[in-house]
């Protein structure tokens, strides 16, 4: 299984043990909002607290041993506008060492092409 697919599965299932194995101890997350940087313990704490964003149409656009690019539609637990999120990931020792996202807010009435 690819590193990104394993991460997506662990995130979707709220599996903090699996996430702890997938994220490198030096992991850094730079999200597209807030100007904050998070580490491995921040992500594990966030997921263990519940209310995590839900993703649909997860796609791995590119992945090799060094980097990966993924895209998904993300719906937030707080009811804010869903977003199309592009993620760039770097790998080290077979784990995710960094992740950076960019996003486009979607209208409330968006429809994924082909979903009708």
Protein Blocks (a to p, Z undefined) as FASTA:
>chain_A
ZZklmmmmmmmnopaklmmmmpcfkbccddfehjiacdfklmmmmmmngoiacdehiacf
bdcfkbccdddddddfklpacdddddddddeehiafbdcdddddddfkbccehiZZ
